[in-house]
Amino acid sequence: MTEYPYKKALDAVRYLMLTGGWWSEASMRKAVLKLTGTMYSGSGITARMRDLKQEYTIVKRPVFESRAFEYRIEKAKREQEAA
């Protein structure tokens, strides 16, 4: 039986977002599947990203010639308050 490093989607999404770079919902779904062993819906993944907005500033940008967006963490809210 395969052991996965994360059991919850929120933990996997947090880990991936903190690695840096831009993440589309589709690329995030595939990466979360590899980390948790569970395929989450696109709305489930974006809901976990919204959950992270309590702790982090998340920015989005449009994907060229698409209606989709990519997301990344800019910085922790604590860092913004200290600045």
N, C-alpha and C positions, 0 to 999 in steps of 0.2 A: 504494500500500500504506500502511495506517495505521501510524503510529509510536506506540507506547504508552510512557508514562513509566516503567513498571516491568516487569521481566521475571519476577520471582519473587513468588509470593503473599505470602511473609513480609515482603518490603519494602513491598508495597502495604498489608497489614494494619497494619504498624507505622505507616506514614504516616497512615492513616485513624484509628487509635486515638489518635495524638498530636495530631490536630486537635481533640480534646475531644468532649464529648457522649457519648451512649449509643448503642451499636450492637447491633442484633439480628443473629443469624446470617444471616437473610434479607437484611437491608439491607446487611450487609457483603459478602455474595456478589455482589449487584448492583454495588456500588461497586468491588469488586476486578475484576469483569468489565470495567468501563469503564477501569480503570487498566492492566490487563494484557492484555486481549483474550482471556482464557481463562476459561471457566466452571468454577470449582472446586466440589466437593461441599461440603455443609454440614460433614461430618466433616473435610474438608481445611482449611476455614476455622477451625474450632474447634481443630484441631491447631496451626495457626499461632499462634492466641491463646495456647495452652498454651506454645508455644515462647517467647513474649514474657514469660511469668511468671519467667523467669530474670533478666530485666533490670528488669521493672516489676511493681508491685503492681496487679493487675487485680481490680476489684470487679464483682459482678453483682447484678442486681435482677430480680425476676419481672416479667413483662409482665402488666398488669391483665387478669384473666379469660382467662388463657392458661397453657399449660404451658411456654411459652418464656421465655427470659431475655434481658436486655440487658446489655452489658458496656462498661466504660470503664477507662482507665488512671487510677489514683489518683496515683501518682508513681513516679519511678525508685527502685530499691532503694538506690542510692548516696545519694540524698537522705534516705532513712529512716535509714540507718546514721549519717549525719552529725548528725542531729537528736537 
